[in-house]
Amino acid sequence: MTLLAGRLLLVLGVLHMAVAMVLSWEQVPGWVRGDLRFAQGGPSMNESTGWFWMSLGSFAVPLLALGALIIACARRRQTVPASVGWGIGVWGLVSAAVLEPTPFLLLLVPATLIVLGARRPRANGVGAADESARTTVSP
């Protein structure tokens, strides 16, 4: 479950970045020239700035990193905390409530898989949540 959740987060991150970069491609030369640096008159949200935050400055890159981290944990048979899934799920729901129509609801799929994966019983009969509660961290 957790491996699939990580892969879904990677796919969502790649799709978001690819679509956003295609749509914002006209703005890239201005970004390279430095149009986003030290805007005159204080902070403003012009079209170029908006496209930057939709593409390179968006959550696509952290989503890719999180997906890769979750995949690495799953391959090592490490439990991803349910709180990660809950956080992704709340983010998706709140964002979907603010922006409609939106693909943010797709985040509920990997979020659910992470939460379920954290609660799934292991081969030794101990649930992942129970096992992590007994683990102590040494300083």
C-alpha positions as CSV (number, residue, x, y, z in Angstrom):
1,M,0.0,0.0,0.0
2,T,2.7,2.4,1.0
3,L,4.8,1.8,-2.1
4,L,1.7,2.5,-4.3
5,A,1.1,5.7,-2.3
6,G,4.7,6.9,-3.0
7,R,4.4,6.1,-6.6
8,L,1.1,8.0,-6.9
9,L,2.6,11.0,-5.2
10,L,5.5,10.9,-7.8
11,V,3.0,10.6,-10.7
12,L,1.0,13.6,-9.3
13,G,4.1,15.7,-8.8
14,V,5.4,14.9,-12.3
15,L,2.1,15.6,-14.0
16,H,1.6,18.8,-12.1
17,M,5.1,20.0,-13.0
18,A,4.8,18.9,-16.7
19,V,1.4,20.6,-17.3
20,A,2.4,23.7,-15.4
21,M,5.7,24.1,-17.3
22,V,4.0,23.6,-20.6
23,L,1.4,26.3,-19.7
24,S,4.0,28.7,-18.3
25,W,6.6,28.2,-21.0
26,E,6.2,31.7,-22.4
27,Q,7.2,33.1,-19.0
28,V,10.5,31.1,-18.6
29,P,12.7,33.6,-20.6
30,G,11.6,36.4,-18.3
31,W,12.4,34.3,-15.3
32,V,15.9,33.6,-16.7
33,R,16.4,37.4,-17.3
34,G,15.5,38.0,-13.7
35,D,12.1,39.5,-14.0
36,L,11.0,37.9,-10.7
37,R,13.9,39.4,-8.7
38,F,13.4,42.6,-6.6
39,A,10.1,43.7,-8.1
40,Q,9.7,47.5,-8.2
41,G,6.9,48.8,-6.0
42,G,6.9,45.9,-3.5
43,P,5.4,42.4,-3.9
44,S,3.0,42.0,-6.7
45,M,1.3,39.0,-8.3
46,N,1.5,39.6,-12.0
47,E,1.0,36.9,-14.6
48,S,4.6,35.8,-14.7
49,T,4.8,35.6,-10.9
50,G,1.6,33.6,-10.8
51,W,2.9,31.1,-13.3
52,F,6.1,30.8,-11.3
53,W,4.2,29.8,-8.2
54,M,2.0,27.4,-10.3
55,S,5.1,25.6,-11.7
56,L,8.6,25.8,-10.2
57,G,7.5,27.4,-7.0
58,S,4.6,25.0,-6.4
59,F,4.4,22.0,-4.2
60,A,5.2,19.7,-7.1
61,V,8.9,19.4,-6.2
62,P,8.3,18.7,-2.5
63,L,5.6,16.2,-3.6
64,L,8.2,14.4,-5.7
65,A,10.6,14.4,-2.8
66,L,8.0,13.1,-0.4
67,G,6.9,10.4,-2.9
68,A,10.6,9.3,-3.3
69,L,11.0,9.2,0.5
70,I,7.8,7.1,1.0
71,I,9.0,4.7,-1.7
72,A,12.4,4.3,0.0
73,C,10.7,3.7,3.3
74,A,8.4,1.1,1.8
75,R,11.3,-0.7,0.1
76,R,13.1,-0.9,3.5
77,R,9.8,-2.1,5.1
78,Q,9.7,0.9,7.3
79,T,6.4,2.2,8.4
80,V,5.4,5.7,7.2
81,P,3.6,7.4,10.1
82,A,-0.1,7.7,9.7
83,S,0.3,11.5,10.4
84,V,1.9,11.9,7.0
85,G,-1.2,10.5,5.4
86,W,-3.5,12.6,7.5
87,G,-1.5,15.7,6.7
88,I,-1.7,15.0,2.9
89,G,-5.4,14.2,3.2
90,V,-6.2,17.4,5.1
91,W,-4.1,19.5,2.7
92,G,-6.1,17.9,-0.2
93,L,-9.5,18.5,1.4
94,V,-8.8,22.1,2.4
95,S,-7.3,23.0,-1.0
96,A,-10.3,21.4,-2.7
97,A,-12.7,23.4,-0.6
98,V,-11.0,26.6,-1.7
99,L,-10.4,25.8,-5.4
100,E,-12.9,24.1,-7.6
101,P,-12.7,22.3,-9.9
102,T,-9.4,20.9,-8.7
103,P,-7.2,17.7,-8.8
104,F,-6.4,18.2,-5.1
105,L,-9.0,15.5,-4.3
106,L,-6.6,13.0,-5.9
107,L,-4.3,13.4,-2.9
108,L,-6.9,11.5,-0.9
109,V,-5.9,8.2,-2.6
110,P,-2.2,8.2,-1.5
111,A,-3.2,9.7,1.9
112,T,-5.6,6.9,2.6
113,L,-3.1,4.3,1.5
114,I,-0.5,5.7,3.9
115,V,-2.9,5.7,6.8
116,L,-4.0,2.2,6.1
117,G,-0.4,1.1,5.6
118,A,0.5,2.5,9.0
119,R,-2.2,0.4,10.6
120,R,-1.7,-2.8,8.7
121,P,-0.6,-5.8,10.8
122,R,2.8,-7.2,10.2
123,A,3.8,-10.8,9.7
124,N,4.7,-11.0,13.5
125,G,1.0,-10.2,14.3
126,V,1.9,-6.7,15.7
127,G,0.3,-3.7,14.0
128,A,2.6,-1.1,12.6
129,A,1.1,1.6,14.9
130,D,1.5,-0.7,18.0
131,E,5.1,-1.5,17.0
132,S,6.1,2.1,16.6
133,A,4.5,3.1,19.9
134,R,6.8,0.6,21.7
135,T,10.0,1.9,20.0
136,T,12.0,4.3,22.0
137,V,14.4,6.8,20.6
138,S,17.8,7.0,22.2
139,P,19.5,10.4,22.4
